[in-house]
Amino acid sequence: MPALTIKNIPDDLYDELKNIAKQHHRSINSEVIVCLKRSLLPKRISPDERLSTIRAIRSQIKPNTITAEDIDQAINEGRP
Protein backbone atom coordinates (compact mmCIF):
# COMPACT_ATOMS: atom_id res chain seq x y z
CA MET A 1 0.00 0.00 0.00
CA PRO A 2 1.41 3.43 -0.89
CA ALA A 3 2.49 5.85 1.83
CA LEU A 4 2.03 9.59 1.89
CA THR A 5 3.93 12.22 3.83
CA ILE A 6 2.32 15.59 4.45
CA LYS A 7 4.58 18.48 5.32
CA ASN A 8 3.99 21.94 6.76
CA ILE A 9 0.58 21.27 8.27
CA PRO A 10 -0.57 24.39 10.14
CA ASP A 11 -0.66 23.83 13.89
CA ASP A 12 -4.35 24.65 14.21
CA LEU A 13 -5.26 22.18 11.46
CA TYR A 14 -3.15 19.45 13.05
CA ASP A 15 -4.68 20.10 16.47
CA GLU A 16 -8.20 19.89 15.03
CA LEU A 17 -7.36 16.67 13.20
CA LYS A 18 -5.91 15.23 16.39
CA ASN A 19 -9.03 16.19 18.39
CA ILE A 20 -11.41 14.73 15.80
CA ALA A 21 -9.39 11.51 15.61
CA LYS A 22 -9.56 11.20 19.40
CA GLN A 23 -13.35 11.75 19.37
CA HIS A 24 -13.74 8.98 16.78
CA HIS A 25 -11.30 6.66 18.60
CA ARG A 26 -9.00 6.60 15.56
CA SER A 27 -5.35 7.25 14.94
CA ILE A 28 -4.50 10.48 13.15
CA ASN A 29 -3.53 8.41 10.11
CA SER A 30 -6.92 6.65 10.07
CA GLU A 31 -8.74 9.95 10.47
CA VAL A 32 -6.87 11.43 7.52
CA ILE A 33 -7.85 8.43 5.38
CA VAL A 34 -11.51 8.82 6.38
CA CYS A 35 -11.41 12.55 5.55
CA LEU A 36 -9.81 11.88 2.18
CA LYS A 37 -12.35 9.17 1.33
CA ARG A 38 -15.24 11.49 2.23
CA SER A 39 -13.83 14.27 0.08
CA LEU A 40 -12.56 12.32 -2.88
CA LEU A 41 -14.89 9.33 -3.04
CA PRO A 42 -18.36 10.62 -2.15
CA LYS A 43 -21.12 8.04 -1.84
CA ARG A 44 -23.13 7.60 -5.01
CA ILE A 45 -26.85 8.00 -4.46
CA SER A 46 -29.21 6.06 -6.69
CA PRO A 47 -32.03 7.94 -8.40
CA ASP A 48 -34.55 6.05 -6.25
CA GLU A 49 -32.77 7.13 -3.04
CA ARG A 50 -32.62 10.74 -4.25
CA LEU A 51 -36.34 10.72 -5.13
CA SER A 52 -37.20 9.22 -1.76
CA THR A 53 -35.30 12.00 0.00
CA ILE A 54 -36.95 14.67 -2.15
CA ARG A 55 -40.40 13.24 -1.45
CA ALA A 56 -39.72 13.18 2.30
CA ILE A 57 -38.63 16.82 2.25
CA ARG A 58 -41.53 17.83 0.02
CA SER A 59 -44.03 16.18 2.41
CA GLN A 60 -42.84 18.51 5.19
CA ILE A 61 -43.53 21.67 3.16
CA LYS A 62 -46.93 23.22 3.72
CA PRO A 63 -48.69 23.83 0.41
CA ASN A 64 -49.70 27.33 -0.66
CA THR A 65 -47.59 29.12 1.95
CA ILE A 66 -46.05 31.38 -0.70
CA THR A 67 -48.31 33.13 -3.15
CA ALA A 68 -47.53 34.52 -6.59
CA GLU A 69 -47.80 37.99 -5.04
CA ASP A 70 -45.16 37.08 -2.45
CA ILE A 71 -42.82 35.99 -5.25
CA ASP A 72 -43.46 39.18 -7.24
CA GLN A 73 -42.84 41.31 -4.15
CA ALA A 74 -39.55 39.52 -3.41
CA ILE A 75 -38.42 40.00 -7.00
CA ASN A 76 -39.34 43.66 -7.00
CA GLU A 77 -37.67 44.34 -3.64
CA GLY A 78 -34.39 43.09 -5.04
CA ARG A 79 -34.50 45.56 -7.92
CA PRO A 80 -33.38 49.20 -7.72
N, CA, C and O atoms as a CHARMM CRD file, in Angstrom:
* protein
*
  320
    1    1 MET  N      0.85000  -1.17100   0.00000 PROA 1      0.00000
    2    1 MET  CA     0.00000   0.00000   0.00000 PROA 1      0.00000
    3    1 MET  C      0.90000   1.24000   0.00000 PROA 1      0.00000
    4    1 MET  O      1.87600   1.29300   0.74900 PROA 1      0.00000
    5    2 PRO  N      0.58500   2.22400  -0.82300 PROA 2      0.00000
    6    2 PRO  CA     1.40900   3.43200  -0.89000 PROA 2      0.00000
    7    2 PRO  C      1.36900   4.21100   0.42200 PROA 2      0.00000
    8    2 PRO  O      0.41500   4.11100   1.19300 PROA 2      0.00000
    9    3 ALA  N      2.40500   4.97200   0.65200 PROA 3      0.00000
   10    3 ALA  CA     2.49200   5.84500   1.82800 PROA 3      0.00000
   11    3 ALA  C      2.52600   7.28800   1.34700 PROA 3      0.00000
   12    3 ALA  O      2.93800   7.58000   0.22500 PROA 3      0.00000
   13    4 LEU  N      2.08600   8.17400   2.21800 PROA 4      0.00000
   14    4 LEU  CA     2.02500   9.59100   1.88800 PROA 4      0.00000
   15    4 LEU  C      2.56100  10.38300   3.07000 PROA 4      0.00000
   16    4 LEU  O      2.19400  10.12100   4.21600 PROA 4      0.00000
   17    5 THR  N      3.42000  11.33900   2.79700 PROA 5      0.00000
   18    5 THR  CA     3.93300  12.22300   3.82600 PROA 5      0.00000
   19    5 THR  C      3.39100  13.61200   3.56400 PROA 5      0.00000
   20    5 THR  O      3.47500  14.11500   2.44300 PROA 5      0.00000
   21    6 ILE  N      2.84100  14.22800   4.58100 PROA 6      0.00000
   22    6 ILE  CA     2.31600  15.58800   4.44800 PROA 6      0.00000
   23    6 ILE  C      3.19200  16.50600   5.28200 PROA 6      0.00000
   24    6 ILE  O      3.41200  16.27300   6.47100 PROA 6      0.00000
   25    7 LYS  N      3.68400  17.54700   4.64200 PROA 7      0.00000
   26    7 LYS  CA     4.57800  18.48200   5.32000 PROA 7      0.00000
   27    7 LYS  C      3.91100  19.82900   5.52000 PROA 7      0.00000
   28    7 LYS  O      2.97500  20.19000   4.80600 PROA 7      0.00000
   29    8 ASN  N      4.40200  20.55700   6.48900 PROA 8      0.00000
   30    8 ASN  CA     3.99300  21.94100   6.75500 PROA 8      0.00000
   31    8 ASN  C      2.50500  22.08900   7.05600 PROA 8      0.00000
   32    8 ASN  O      1.85600  23.02000   6.57800 PROA 8      0.00000
   33    9 ILE  N      1.97300  21.17000   7.84500 PROA 9      0.00000
   34    9 ILE  CA     0.57700  21.27200   8.26800 PROA 9      0.00000
   35    9 ILE  C      0.48500  22.38400   9.30900 PROA 9      0.00000
   36    9 ILE  O      1.24000  22.37500  10.28200 PROA 9      0.00000
   37   10 PRO  N     -0.41600  23.33300   9.12800 PROA 10     0.00000
   38   10 PRO  CA    -0.56900  24.39000  10.14000 PROA 10     0.00000
   39   10 PRO  C     -0.94800  23.78100  11.49100 PROA 10     0.00000
   40   10 PRO  O     -1.69600  22.80600  11.56100 PROA 10     0.00000
   41   11 ASP  N     -0.42200  24.36700  12.54700 PROA 11     0.00000
   42   11 ASP  CA    -0.65700  23.83200  13.88900 PROA 11     0.00000
   43   11 ASP  C     -2.13200  23.70200  14.22300 PROA 11     0.00000
   44   11 ASP  O     -2.55100  22.69800  14.79900 PROA 11     0.00000
   45   12 ASP  N     -2.92700  24.70700  13.86900 PROA 12     0.00000
   46   12 ASP  CA    -4.34700  24.65400  14.21000 PROA 12     0.00000
   47   12 ASP  C     -5.06200  23.52000  13.47100 PROA 12     0.00000
   48   12 ASP  O     -5.96100  22.88500  14.02200 PROA 12     0.00000
   49   13 LEU  N     -4.66300  23.27000  12.23400 PROA 13     0.00000
   50   13 LEU  CA    -5.26200  22.18000  11.46500 PROA 13     0.00000
   51   13 LEU  C     -4.86600  20.82700  12.06700 PROA 13     0.00000
   52   13 LEU  O     -5.69600  19.92500  12.18100 PROA 13     0.00000
   53   14 TYR  N     -3.61800  20.69800  12.44200 PROA 14     0.00000
   54   14 TYR  CA    -3.14900  19.45100  13.05100 PROA 14     0.00000
   55   14 TYR  C     -3.86300  19.19900  14.38100 PROA 14     0.00000
   56   14 TYR  O     -4.27400  18.07700  14.67500 PROA 14     0.00000
   57   15 ASP  N     -4.00300  20.25100  15.17000 PROA 15     0.00000
   58   15 ASP  CA    -4.68100  20.10200  16.46600 PROA 15     0.00000
   59   15 ASP  C     -6.13100  19.67000  16.27900 PROA 15     0.00000
   60   15 ASP  O     -6.62700  18.81600  17.01400 PROA 15     0.00000
   61   16 GLU  N     -6.80900  20.25800  15.30000 PROA 16     0.00000
   62   16 GLU  CA    -8.19600  19.88600  15.03400 PROA 16     0.00000
   63   16 GLU  C     -8.29200  18.43900  14.55700 PROA 16     0.00000
   64   16 GLU  O     -9.17700  17.69900  14.98600 PROA 16     0.00000
   65   17 LEU  N     -7.39600  18.04300  13.68400 PROA 17     0.00000
   66   17 LEU  CA    -7.35600  16.66800  13.19700 PROA 17     0.00000
   67   17 LEU  C     -7.12600  15.69500  14.35400 PROA 17     0.00000
   68   17 LEU  O     -7.76300  14.64500  14.43700 PROA 17     0.00000
   69   18 LYS  N     -6.22100  16.05900  15.22600 PROA 18     0.00000
   70   18 LYS  CA    -5.90800  15.22600  16.38600 PROA 18     0.00000
   71   18 LYS  C     -7.12500  15.10100  17.31100 PROA 18     0.00000
   72   18 LYS  O     -7.41400  14.01400  17.81100 PROA 18     0.00000
   73   19 ASN  N     -7.83400  16.21000  17.53800 PROA 19     0.00000
   74   19 ASN  CA    -9.03200  16.18900  18.38700 PROA 19     0.00000
   75   19 ASN  C    -10.13900  15.33600  17.77600 PROA 19     0.00000
   76   19 ASN  O    -10.77400  14.54500  18.47400 PROA 19     0.00000
   77   20 ILE  N    -10.36700  15.49500  16.48000 PROA 20     0.00000
   78   20 ILE  CA   -11.41200  14.72800  15.80300 PROA 20     0.00000
   79   20 ILE  C    -11.07100  13.23800  15.82500 PROA 20     0.00000
   80   20 ILE  O    -11.94100  12.40000  16.06400 PROA 20     0.00000
   81   21 ALA  N     -9.81300  12.91600  15.57700 PROA 21     0.00000
   82   21 ALA  CA    -9.38500  11.51300  15.61300 PROA 21     0.00000
   83   21 ALA  C     -9.63700  10.91200  16.99200 PROA 21     0.00000
   84   21 ALA  O    -10.08800   9.77200  17.10900 PROA 21     0.00000
   85   22 LYS  N     -9.34500  11.68000  18.02700 PROA 22     0.00000
   86   22 LYS  CA    -9.56500  11.19600  19.39600 PROA 22     0.00000
   87   22 LYS  C    -11.04900  10.96900  19.65600 PROA 22     0.00000
   88   22 LYS  O    -11.42600   9.97500  20.27800 PROA 22     0.00000
   89   23 GLN  N    -11.90100  11.89200  19.18000 PROA 23     0.00000
   90   23 GLN  CA   -13.34900  11.74600  19.36600 PROA 23     0.00000
   91   23 GLN  C    -13.88400  10.49000  18.67700 PROA 23     0.00000
   92   23 GLN  O    -14.81500   9.85300  19.17000 PROA 23     0.00000
   93   24 HSD  N    -13.29400  10.14200  17.54100 PROA 24     0.00000
   94   24 HSD  CA   -13.73800   8.97600  16.77900 PROA 24     0.00000
   95   24 HSD  C    -12.97200   7.70500  17.14900 PROA 24     0.00000
   96   24 HSD  O    -13.16800   6.65800  16.53300 PROA 24     0.00000
   97   25 HSD  N    -12.11100   7.80000  18.14500 PROA 25     0.00000
   98   25 HSD  CA   -11.29900   6.66300  18.59900 PROA 25     0.00000
   99   25 HSD  C    -10.47200   6.09200  17.44500 PROA 25     0.00000
  100   25 HSD  O    -10.40300   4.87900  17.25000 PROA 25     0.00000
  101   26 ARG  N     -9.84700   6.99600  16.68400 PROA 26     0.00000
  102   26 ARG  CA    -8.99600   6.60100  15.56400 PROA 26     0.00000
  103   26 ARG  C     -7.61300   7.20900  15.73900 PROA 26     0.00000
  104   26 ARG  O     -7.41600   8.16600  16.48800 PROA 26     0.00000
  105   27 SER  N     -6.66900   6.62200  15.02600 PROA 27     0.00000
  106   27 SER  CA    -5.35300   7.25000  14.94400 PROA 27     0.00000
  107   27 SER  C     -5.47500   8.45100  14.01000 PROA 27     0.00000
  108   27 SER  O     -6.44300   8.56200  13.25800 PROA 27     0.00000
  109   28 ILE  N     -4.50500   9.33400  14.06000 PROA 28     0.00000
  110   28 ILE  CA    -4.50500  10.48400  13.15200 PROA 28     0.00000
  111   28 ILE  C     -4.44300   9.98300  11.71300 PROA 28     0.00000
  112   28 ILE  O     -5.13100  10.52000  10.84400 PROA 28     0.00000
  113   29 ASN  N     -3.64000   8.97600  11.45200 PROA 29     0.00000
  114   29 ASN  CA    -3.53400   8.41000  10.10700 PROA 29     0.00000
  115   29 ASN  C     -4.89300   7.90700   9.60800 PROA 29     0.00000
  116   29 ASN  O     -5.28600   8.19200   8.47700 PROA 29     0.00000
  117   30 SER  N     -5.61000   7.15800  10.45600 PROA 30     0.00000
  118   30 SER  CA    -6.92300   6.64500  10.06600 PROA 30     0.00000
  119   30 SER  C     -7.91200   7.77200   9.82800 PROA 30     0.00000
  120   30 SER  O     -8.73400   7.69500   8.91500 PROA 30     0.00000
  121   31 GLU  N     -7.84000   8.81300  10.63900 PROA 31     0.00000
  122   31 GLU  CA    -8.74400   9.94800  10.47300 PROA 31     0.00000
  123   31 GLU  C     -8.48200  10.67200   9.15900 PROA 31     0.00000
  124   31 GLU  O     -9.42000  11.10000   8.48500 PROA 31     0.00000
  125   32 VAL  N     -7.21800  10.80800   8.79500 PROA 32     0.00000
  126   32 VAL  CA    -6.87100  11.43500   7.51600 PROA 32     0.00000
  127   32 VAL  C     -7.43200  10.60700   6.36500 PROA 32     0.00000
  128   32 VAL  O     -7.96400  11.16600   5.40600 PROA 32     0.00000
  129   33 ILE  N     -7.32200   9.29900   6.44500 PROA 33     0.00000
  130   33 ILE  CA    -7.85100   8.43200   5.38200 PROA 33     0.00000
  131   33 ILE  C     -9.36100   8.59100   5.26800 PROA 33     0.00000
  132   33 ILE  O     -9.89200   8.67500   4.16100 PROA 33     0.00000
  133   34 VAL  N    -10.05800   8.63400   6.40200 PROA 34     0.00000
  134   34 VAL  CA   -11.51200   8.81600   6.38200 PROA 34     0.00000
  135   34 VAL  C    -11.86600  10.16100   5.74300 PROA 34     0.00000
  136   34 VAL  O    -12.77700  10.23400   4.91800 PROA 34     0.00000
  137   35 CYS  N    -11.15700  11.21400   6.11800 PROA 35     0.00000
  138   35 CYS  CA   -11.40700  12.54800   5.55200 PROA 35     0.00000
  139   35 CYS  C    -11.16700  12.55900   4.04300 PROA 35     0.00000
  140   35 CYS  O    -11.95200  13.13900   3.29200 PROA 35     0.00000
  141   36 LEU  N    -10.10800  11.93400   3.60800 PROA 36     0.00000
  142   36 LEU  CA    -9.81300  11.88200   2.17800 PROA 36     0.00000
  143   36 LEU  C    -10.88300  11.09200   1.42300 PROA 36     0.00000
  144   36 LEU  O    -11.31600  11.49900   0.34500 PROA 36     0.00000
  145   37 LYS  N    -11.30400   9.96900   1.99100 PROA 37     0.00000
  146   37 LYS  CA   -12.35400   9.17300   1.33500 PROA 37     0.00000
  147   37 LYS  C    -13.63700   9.97100   1.19900 PROA 37     0.00000
  148   37 LYS  O    -14.27900   9.95300   0.14900 PROA 37     0.00000
  149   38 ARG  N    -14.01600  10.68100   2.27800 PROA 38     0.00000
  150   38 ARG  CA   -15.24200  11.48700   2.22900 PROA 38     0.00000
  151   38 ARG  C    -15.15400  12.57600   1.16500 PROA 38     0.00000
  152   38 ARG  O    -16.13500  12.86300   0.47900 PROA 38     0.00000
  153   39 SER  N    -13.99900  13.16800   1.03400 PROA 39     0.00000
  154   39 SER  CA   -13.82600  14.26900   0.08400 PROA 39     0.00000
  155   39 SER  C    -13.66900  13.79500  -1.35300 PROA 39     0.00000
  156   39 SER  O    -14.22400  14.38900  -2.27700 PROA 39     0.00000
  157   40 LEU  N    -12.92000  12.73800  -1.53000 PROA 40     0.00000
  158   40 LEU  CA   -12.55600  12.32100  -2.88100 PROA 40     0.00000
  159   40 LEU  C    -13.44100  11.21200  -3.44800 PROA 40     0.00000
  160   40 LEU  O    -13.55000  11.06600  -4.66500 PROA 40     0.00000
  161   41 LEU  N    -14.06600  10.44100  -2.57900 PROA 41     0.00000
  162   41 LEU  CA   -14.89400   9.33100  -3.03900 PROA 41     0.00000
  163   41 LEU  C    -16.28500   9.42300  -2.41400 PROA 41     0.00000
  164   41 LEU  O    -16.67000   8.56300  -1.62200 PROA 41     0.00000
  165   42 PRO  N    -17.04000  10.46900  -2.77200 PROA 42     0.00000
  166   42 PRO  CA   -18.35500  10.61500  -2.14900 PROA 42     0.00000
  167   42 PRO  C    -19.26700   9.45300  -2.51800 PROA 42     0.00000
  168   42 PRO  O    -19.14000   8.86000  -3.58900 PROA 42     0.00000
  169   43 LYS  N    -20.18000   9.14100  -1.62100 PROA 43     0.00000
  170   43 LYS  CA   -21.12300   8.04400  -1.83600 PROA 43     0.00000
  171   43 LYS  C    -22.04400   8.37800  -3.00200 PROA 43     0.00000
  172   43 LYS  O    -22.59600   9.47600  -3.07800 PROA 43     0.00000
  173   44 ARG  N    -22.19900   7.43900  -3.88900 PROA 44     0.00000
  174   44 ARG  CA   -23.12600   7.59600  -5.01100 PROA 44     0.00000
  175   44 ARG  C    -24.53900   7.31000  -4.51400 PROA 44     0.00000
  176   44 ARG  O    -24.77600   6.31300  -3.83200 PROA 44     0.00000
  177   45 ILE  N    -25.46000   8.17700  -4.85400 PROA 45     0.00000
  178   45 ILE  CA   -26.85000   7.99800  -4.45800 PROA 45     0.00000
  179   45 ILE  C    -27.65200   7.60400  -5.68900 PROA 45     0.00000
  180   45 ILE  O    -27.59000   8.26300  -6.72600 PROA 45     0.00000
  181   46 SER  N    -28.39800   6.53100  -5.55800 PROA 46     0.00000
  182   46 SER  CA   -29.20600   6.06400  -6.68800 PROA 46     0.00000
  183   46 SER  C    -30.35700   7.04100  -6.91700 PROA 46     0.00000
  184   46 SER  O    -30.75400   7.76100  -6.00200 PROA 46     0.00000
  185   47 PRO  N    -30.89000   7.06500  -8.13400 PROA 47     0.00000
  186   47 PRO  CA   -32.03300   7.94100  -8.40200 PROA 47     0.00000
  187   47 PRO  C    -33.21800   7.65800  -7.47500 PROA 47     0.00000
  188   47 PRO  O    -33.91900   8.58300  -7.06500 PROA 47     0.00000
  189   48 ASP  N    -33.44000   6.39600  -7.14700 PROA 48     0.00000
  190   48 ASP  CA   -34.54600   6.05400  -6.24600 PROA 48     0.00000
  191   48 ASP  C    -34.33100   6.62800  -4.84700 PROA 48     0.00000
  192   48 ASP  O    -35.26900   7.12700  -4.22500 PROA 48     0.00000
  193   49 GLU  N    -33.07600   6.55600  -4.34700 PROA 49     0.00000
  194   49 GLU  CA   -32.76900   7.13400  -3.03800 PROA 49     0.00000
  195   49 GLU  C    -32.95400   8.64900  -3.05900 PROA 49     0.00000
  196   49 GLU  O    -33.50500   9.22900  -2.12200 PROA 49     0.00000
  197   50 ARG  N    -32.49300   9.28000  -4.13000 PROA 50     0.00000
  198   50 ARG  CA   -32.61900  10.73500  -4.24600 PROA 50     0.00000
  199   50 ARG  C    -34.09400  11.13700  -4.27500 PROA 50     0.00000
  200   50 ARG  O    -34.49200  12.08100  -3.59100 PROA 50     0.00000
  201   51 LEU  N    -34.91300  10.42100  -5.06800 PROA 51     0.00000
  202   51 LEU  CA   -36.34200  10.72300  -5.13000 PROA 51     0.00000
  203   51 LEU  C    -37.01800  10.51500  -3.78500 PROA 51     0.00000
  204   51 LEU  O    -37.88700  11.29600  -3.39800 PROA 51     0.00000
  205   52 SER  N    -36.63000   9.47900  -3.08000 PROA 52     0.00000
  206   52 SER  CA   -37.19800   9.21600  -1.76400 PROA 52     0.00000
  207   52 SER  C    -36.90000  10.37200  -0.80900 PROA 52     0.00000
  208   52 SER  O    -37.77400  10.80200  -0.05700 PROA 52     0.00000
  209   53 THR  N    -35.68400  10.86400  -0.84100 PROA 53     0.00000
  210   53 THR  CA   -35.30000  11.99900   0.00100 PROA 53     0.00000
  211   53 THR  C    -36.08300  13.24400  -0.38200 PROA 53     0.00000
  212   53 THR  O    -36.57100  13.96300   0.49000 PROA 53     0.00000
  213   54 ILE  N    -36.20600  13.50300  -1.67000 PROA 54     0.00000
  214   54 ILE  CA   -36.95300  14.67100  -2.15000 PROA 54     0.00000
  215   54 ILE  C    -38.41200  14.58700  -1.70600 PROA 54     0.00000
  216   54 ILE  O    -38.98600  15.57400  -1.24600 PROA 54     0.00000
  217   55 ARG  N    -39.00000  13.41100  -1.84700 PROA 55     0.00000
  218   55 ARG  CA   -40.40100  13.24500  -1.45300 PROA 55     0.00000
  219   55 ARG  C    -40.58800  13.45800   0.05600 PROA 55     0.00000
  220   55 ARG  O    -41.58400  14.04000   0.48600 PROA 55     0.00000
  221   56 ALA  N    -39.62900  12.98500   0.85000 PROA 56     0.00000
  222   56 ALA  CA   -39.71900  13.17600   2.29900 PROA 56     0.00000
  223   56 ALA  C    -39.63900  14.65800   2.65700 PROA 56     0.00000
  224   56 ALA  O    -40.38100  15.13300   3.51700 PROA 56     0.00000
  225   57 ILE  N    -38.74900  15.37900   2.00600 PROA 57     0.00000
  226   57 ILE  CA   -38.62800  16.81800   2.25300 PROA 57     0.00000
  227   57 ILE  C    -39.88500  17.53900   1.78100 PROA 57     0.00000
  228   57 ILE  O    -40.42300  18.39700   2.48200 PROA 57     0.00000
  229   58 ARG  N    -40.34200  17.18400   0.59600 PROA 58     0.00000
  230   58 ARG  CA   -41.52700  17.82500   0.02400 PROA 58     0.00000
  231   58 ARG  C    -42.75400  17.62400   0.91800 PROA 58     0.00000
  232   58 ARG  O    -43.59300  18.51800   1.02400 PROA 58     0.00000
  233   59 SER  N    -42.86400  16.45300   1.56100 PROA 59     0.00000
  234   59 SER  CA   -44.03100  16.17900   2.41100 PROA 59     0.00000
  235   59 SER  C    -44.04700  17.07400   3.65100 PROA 59     0.00000
  236   59 SER  O    -45.09600  17.23700   4.27400 PROA 59     0.00000
  237   60 GLN  N    -42.91800  17.64900   4.01600 PROA 60     0.00000
  238   60 GLN  CA   -42.83900  18.51200   5.18500 PROA 60     0.00000
  239   60 GLN  C    -43.14900  19.97600   4.86300 PROA 60     0.00000
  240   60 GLN  O    -43.28900  20.79600   5.77000 PROA 60     0.00000
  241   61 ILE  N    -43.25700  20.30000   3.57600 PROA 61     0.00000
  242   61 ILE  CA   -43.52700  21.67200   3.16100 PROA 61     0.00000
  243   61 ILE  C    -45.03000  21.87500   3.08400 PROA 61     0.00000
  244   61 ILE  O    -45.74300  21.10600   2.44000 PROA 61     0.00000
  245   62 LYS  N    -45.49700  22.91800   3.74600 PROA 62     0.00000
  246   62 LYS  CA   -46.93300  23.21700   3.72000 PROA 62     0.00000
  247   62 LYS  C    -47.28500  23.80400   2.35700 PROA 62     0.00000
  248   62 LYS  O    -46.61200  24.72300   1.89000 PROA 62     0.00000
  249   63 PRO  N    -48.31900  23.29100   1.72100 PROA 63     0.00000
  250   63 PRO  CA   -48.69400  23.83000   0.40700 PROA 63     0.00000
  251   63 PRO  C    -49.29400  25.23000   0.52400 PROA 63     0.00000
  252   63 PRO  O    -49.89900  25.59100   1.53300 PROA 63     0.00000
  253   64 ASN  N    -49.10400  25.99500  -0.53500 PROA 64     0.00000
  254   64 ASN  CA   -49.69700  27.32900  -0.65900 PROA 64     0.00000
  255   64 ASN  C    -49.27500  28.30400   0.43400 PROA 64     0.00000
  256   64 ASN  O    -50.05100  29.18300   0.80900 PROA 64     0.00000
  257   65 THR  N    -48.06700  28.16200   0.94600 PROA 65     0.00000
  258   65 THR  CA   -47.59300  29.12400   1.94500 PROA 65     0.00000
  259   65 THR  C    -46.99500  30.35700   1.29200 PROA 65     0.00000
  260   65 THR  O    -46.90700  31.41100   1.92100 PROA 65     0.00000
  261   66 ILE  N    -46.59000  30.23900   0.05100 PROA 66     0.00000
  262   66 ILE  CA   -46.05500  31.38000  -0.69600 PROA 66     0.00000
  263   66 ILE  C    -46.95400  31.59300  -1.90400 PROA 66     0.00000
  264   66 ILE  O    -47.20500  30.67700  -2.68700 PROA 66     0.00000
  265   67 THR  N    -47.42700  32.81000  -2.03300 PROA 67     0.00000
  266   67 THR  CA   -48.30900  33.13400  -3.15100 PROA 67     0.00000
  267   67 THR  C    -47.51400  33.75000  -4.29200 PROA 67     0.00000
  268   67 THR  O    -46.35000  34.11700  -4.13000 PROA 67     0.00000
  269   68 ALA  N    -48.15100  33.85700  -5.43100 PROA 68     0.00000
  270   68 ALA  CA   -47.52600  34.51500  -6.58600 PROA 68     0.00000
  271   68 ALA  C    -47.20000  35.96000  -6.24300 PROA 68     0.00000
  272   68 ALA  O    -46.18100  36.48600  -6.68900 PROA 68     0.00000
  273   69 GLU  N    -48.05300  36.60700  -5.45800 PROA 69     0.00000
  274   69 GLU  CA   -47.80100  37.98700  -5.04100 PROA 69     0.00000
  275   69 GLU  C    -46.55000  38.07800  -4.17000 PROA 69     0.00000
  276   69 GLU  O    -45.76400  39.01600  -4.30200 PROA 69     0.00000
  277   70 ASP  N    -46.36700  37.10600  -3.28600 PROA 70     0.00000
  278   70 ASP  CA   -45.15500  37.07800  -2.45400 PROA 70     0.00000
  279   70 ASP  C    -43.89800  36.98000  -3.32300 PROA 70     0.00000
  280   70 ASP  O    -42.89800  37.64800  -3.06100 PROA 70     0.00000
  281   71 ILE  N    -43.96200  36.15800  -4.33800 PROA 71     0.00000
  282   71 ILE  CA   -42.82100  35.99400  -5.24900 PROA 71     0.00000
  283   71 ILE  C    -42.55700  37.28900  -6.00000 PROA 71     0.00000
  284   71 ILE  O    -41.41100  37.72700  -6.10300 PROA 71     0.00000
  285   72 ASP  N    -43.61400  37.90600  -6.52700 PROA 72     0.00000
  286   72 ASP  CA   -43.45700  39.18100  -7.24100 PROA 72     0.00000
  287   72 ASP  C    -42.86800  40.25100  -6.33500 PROA 72     0.00000
  288   72 ASP  O    -41.98700  41.00300  -6.75100 PROA 72     0.00000
  289   73 GLN  N    -43.34700  40.32400  -5.10600 PROA 73     0.00000
  290   73 GLN  CA   -42.84100  41.31000  -4.15500 PROA 73     0.00000
  291   73 GLN  C    -41.35100  41.07300  -3.87100 PROA 73     0.00000
  292   73 GLN  O    -40.57200  42.02600  -3.83500 PROA 73     0.00000
  293   74 ALA  N    -40.95700  39.83000  -3.67300 PROA 74     0.00000
  294   74 ALA  CA   -39.54800  39.51600  -3.41200 PROA 74     0.00000
  295   74 ALA  C    -38.68000  39.90000  -4.59400 PROA 74     0.00000
  296   74 ALA  O    -37.58300  40.43000  -4.42000 PROA 74     0.00000
  297   75 ILE  N    -39.16900  39.63300  -5.79500 PROA 75     0.00000
  298   75 ILE  CA   -38.41600  39.99700  -6.99800 PROA 75     0.00000
  299   75 ILE  C    -38.26900  41.50200  -7.09200 PROA 75     0.00000
  300   75 ILE  O    -37.18100  42.01300  -7.35900 PROA 75     0.00000
  301   76 ASN  N    -39.35600  42.20300  -6.87500 PROA 76     0.00000
  302   76 ASN  CA   -39.34500  43.66100  -6.99600 PROA 76     0.00000
  303   76 ASN  C    -38.51400  44.33500  -5.90700 PROA 76     0.00000
  304   76 ASN  O    -37.91100  45.37800  -6.15700 PROA 76     0.00000
  305   77 GLU  N    -38.47100  43.76800  -4.72100 PROA 77     0.00000
  306   77 GLU  CA   -37.66900  44.34000  -3.63800 PROA 77     0.00000
  307   77 GLU  C    -36.18300  44.24500  -3.93100 PROA 77     0.00000
  308   77 GLU  O    -35.39800  45.06300  -3.45200 PROA 77     0.00000
  309   78 GLY  N    -35.80100  43.26300  -4.70600 PROA 78     0.00000
  310   78 GLY  CA   -34.38800  43.09000  -5.03500 PROA 78     0.00000
  311   78 GLY  C    -33.92500  43.97000  -6.18300 PROA 78     0.00000
  312   78 GLY  O    -32.74100  43.97200  -6.52200 PROA 78     0.00000
  313   79 ARG  N    -34.84000  44.71600  -6.78500 PROA 79     0.00000
  314   79 ARG  CA   -34.49500  45.56300  -7.91900 PROA 79     0.00000
  315   79 ARG  C    -34.42600  47.01800  -7.49400 PROA 79     0.00000
  316   79 ARG  O    -35.22000  47.46500  -6.66600 PROA 79     0.00000
  317   80 PRO  N    -33.47500  47.76100  -8.06000 PROA 80     0.00000
  318   80 PRO  CA   -33.38300  49.20000  -7.71900 PROA 80     0.00000
  319   80 PRO  C    -34.50000  50.01400  -8.34500 PROA 80     0.00000
  320   80 PRO  O    -34.56100  51.22800  -8.15500 PROA 80     0.00000
